[in-house]
Amino acid sequence: MGNRFQATDRFADGAQYIGGRLQPGTSGKKHSVVDPATGESVYTYELASTADVDAAVAAAKDAFPGWAGATPGERSDALHRFAGVLAEQAEDLARAESLQCGKPIRLSTEFDVPGTVDNTAFFAGAARHLQGQSAGEYSGDHTSYVRREPIGVVGSIAPWNYPLQMAAWKILPAIAAGNTIVLKPAELTPLTSLMFAEAATAAGIPDGVVNIVTGAGRDAGEHLVGHGDVAMTSFTGSTPVGKRVAEIATATVKRLHLELGGKAPFVVFDDADVEAAAHGAVAASLINSGQDCTAATRAYVQRPLYRAFVERVAELMETVRLGDPFDPATDMGPLISHAQRDRVAGFVDRARGYATVVTGGEVPGGDLEKGAYYRPTLITDAAQDSEVVQSEIFGPVLVVLPFDGDDEGIRLANDTPYGLAASAWSRDVYRANRATREIKAGCVWVNDHIPIISEMPHGGYKASGFGKDMSDYSFEEYTQVKHVMFDNTAVAAKDWHRTIFGDRP
């Protein structure tokens, strides 16, 4: 099957990257990276122990004073070199990403890797614009200003659905702001995170600034979050796990950034271009096999367009080509694992008791049966309070429901615990603007769904977490502000003393 990445050769020295070098874990527990398209192991490594986490945090702590003390220009130059190294390694990064995730090579080549290179170039420039605020004489005879300073060692945990991009989203704003970082990728998908760290070193970023520990969440992950020398935790993953991360982080009163689950609504008003909306819904619900927290999962279609929309989406889904991720003709690859495929199938099978499965809802046979494949699935006739409407499925499943008036459509869009992303489809600017204002989500697209850009923030409302990735807004997560005040007269302290204690010698 295709031209696959040779992980065993590439990471023969181990799956931990600490202090500028690859090394084996010391937990005594073996773990395999499995190609989800074949079910075969492609790399076996030893997981990180808590001692490995301690070593990585120590390396980051040692590197922090020098990196924080570098000028913005010096950090910017290093990040520009970093972007260049990543661009040179684009083919290997794309192949490794498709191997460990099962995503089509077209997606890795045209979306994941270029997006990561662009994000690196953005933060290379943004590093030079990270600044405090010049204030002034807000209090008589005093001058104030605000310093923006790095926090220290950041401990981050990234998910398995976009390992390379999530590594970038965690690492880049942190180090651009002068922090150092220890990242724990998902055990299923460590390969491109390790390559990302190696590229940082090749670009001249000092040893210890970027560290990777590949270990189990209950061991390495929880130890990293609770570590006394970690000043901040950034986590992307499910809402239930995010709650556990918050509980641990609270015990050490560290800063917390959470990007959690999503259940994105896709609201189609009756004046929308139904053909464009149907194509948008298929692309947005099936990207990365639906394993995307911003994927369109709930389509609400105003009743005059409902039947035409359902029929067209079903037609388009049935043309989606499942196959070898390394075949450029493949539209959709497998899910991350057989366990995830079975979880998705469970949602659909239970829905058969209360809804209609219009198309899909099955594991394909033939050569694909040994992989973690699941057919694109369209469900109708589900109630708003049903499991498939309210719960995050994280697979290639789209549920379509009708609505009547605009008020109802917006109310239904907001009627889940989540608020990460949404889209509104209308040719009426006033209608679309109302939807962007009233839908409670961190991003609302209009007549589109799924594109992201480095210059704009990504993050959620409600149970989808708080804080922003990407853009200048992410610096709010990775810096702290300090008020500095100067007495310009050399007598102000005496005046304050007189104010507080009276006119006494």
Disulfide bonds with the S-S distance in Angstrom:
none
